[in-house]
Amino acid sequence: MKPLILVTNDDGIVAPGIKILVQTMQMIGEVVVVAPDSPQSAKGHSITIMDPIRLRKVDVFEGVEAYECSGTPADCVKIARNVVLKGRNIDLCVSGINHGSNASVNIIYSGTMSAAMEASLEGIKSIGFSLCDFSFKADFSPCIDPIKKIATWFLEHTLEHTNLLNINFPKTDGKAFKGIKICRQANARWIEEFHEAEDPRGQKYYWLTGVFENNDTREDTDIKALNEGYISVVPSHHDLTRHESLHGKLNDLTSL
C-alpha cells in the first residue's frame, strides 16, 4: 500500500514550490493537498479562532485531491487531519517548497515550518523544505531528486528524539548541491528596521524591514552549510525547554 502523504505550504496553493513538491511526492505515495488560499508567509504557528475557516476542493494538481483553506498553515494541517483525512493515518507531512530560507531563527517565524511542526505534534513524520532563493524566477527543479531521496529514506526510518526535519537548499545558480550536512540551528537574528511613512489621510504607518545577522562561528550550523553549497538538515522539535538550565542557577528560585 502506498504511503499517505499530506502536502501543504505557506506560500499558497498556486505557488511554484508546492507544485514541484506535489509532483515529487506523487512518485512516492498517495498525495492529498491542503494549503492556504493565499500567501501566509511569516505567520508562524498562528491559528484561526475568531473567524470561520473555509475549505474548498480545487482542481489545481492533475490527479491529486486538493483543497484550498482560508486559514493559516497550521490551520491547514489541523483541518486536514480532523476533516479531510479524518480516520486515516498520515504517513508523512511535507511543507513547502518555501520561497526563501527557513534556516536558523527563521524557523520561529516560518509558516512552512509551523505547518510541519503541527503535524509532528500529532506524531506524524514531517519535513519542511525551503529554497534559499527569493527571486521570482527561482528554479525549484534541482530540489526534486534530493527531496525524493530524503522523503523515501524518512518514511523507512524512525529517528531518535524527533519526527520533524527542517531542510534548506542553498541557492546554487545552476551548480549542483555539494551534498547533505546534518546541522544545528545557527544562533543568528534579525536586526529590525521600521520605515515610517504617511498615508493619504495623514496617518502614520510603519513598514517592517531588516537585516539578517549571523555571528555564529561554529562549524556545524545550517547557515555555514548553506553558504558552502550544502543542503542543511536540522532535526527540530516543539519542546522549547532549555534543558541545560533545569539543573543550574535557576534552582535557587525554589528556596525563595
Secondary structure by P-SEA (a helix, b strand, c coil): cbbbbbbccccccccaaaaaaaaaaaaccbbbbbbbccccccccccccccbbbbbbbbccccccbbbbbcccaaaaaaaaacccccccccccccccccccccccccccccaaaaaaaaaaaaccbbbbbbbcccccccccccaaaaaaaaaaaaaacccccccbbbbbbcccccccccccccccccccccbbbbbbbcccccbbbbbbbbbbbbcccccccaaaaaaacccccccccccccccccccccccccccc
